[in-house]
Amino acid sequence: MLVRLGWSRFWTKYGEGKYADDFRKAEREAREAEKGLWKSKISHSFLILDRVAEWYHGVNELADTIFE
C-alpha cells in the first residue's frame, strides 16, 4: 500500500519474493504520477537520502564480511 501511494520504495534486501513484479509496477506508477515521495520538490531530497541509505547498507555488509 505504501509503495502504491508513493510513500515507500520497493526494497529487495531479503530477496524479491513472489510479489516483486507487483511492487515494481506499483513503484513505477507512483513515480510516474508523482505521488507521495515522488512529488518533484520532495523527490530530489528523497533520492539523496536513498543513496545514503544504499551506501550505509553496503558499508555494513562489508564490515560484516571483514569481521566474521
N, C-alpha and C positions, 0 to 999 in steps of 0.2 A: 504494500500500500504506500509506504513512504517513497519508494523508488518511483512509482507511478505518479505520485503527486509532485515529484521533483525535490523532495527533501532529503534524499539519500541517493548514493550511487550504488551500483552493484559491485560487491567485493567478492573475490574468489580465493581468499587466503586459505580456506579449508576445503577447497575443491568446488567444483561447479554445481554438481547435483543435477537432478532431472529437470529442474525449472530454470536452468541457466538461460536458455533462449528466451523464455518469457520475461525474465528480469532484464536482459539486454534490450529487448524490444521496448519494455516499459521505460527504461532509462533514455533510450534514443528518442522516443516520443515526447518525454518530458523535456529533454533538451531542445528539441525542435519547436515545441510550444512555449519555450522559455518559462516553464513552471518552477516555482519554489526557488531552489538554489541556482537554477539556470537562468534566472532573470538577468538581463545584460549587466546591470550595475553590480549585482551580487556575485555573478559567476566568476569575475576576474579574481576577486578575493578568495573565493572557494577553491579555484584551481590552484592558486598558490599554496593554500593550506593542504590541499590534496597532495601536491608534490612533496611538501614537507613530511606528510604522513607516510608516503611511499618511501622516502629516504630513511626515515626513522625505522620503519619496518625492516628495510634492508640492513641497516646497521645492527639491529637486534638479532637478525638471523646470522649475520657474520660473527657477532660476539658469541652466540650460542655454539656455532661451529668451532670457533677457536678455543672456547673454554669447556668443551665437553669432557 
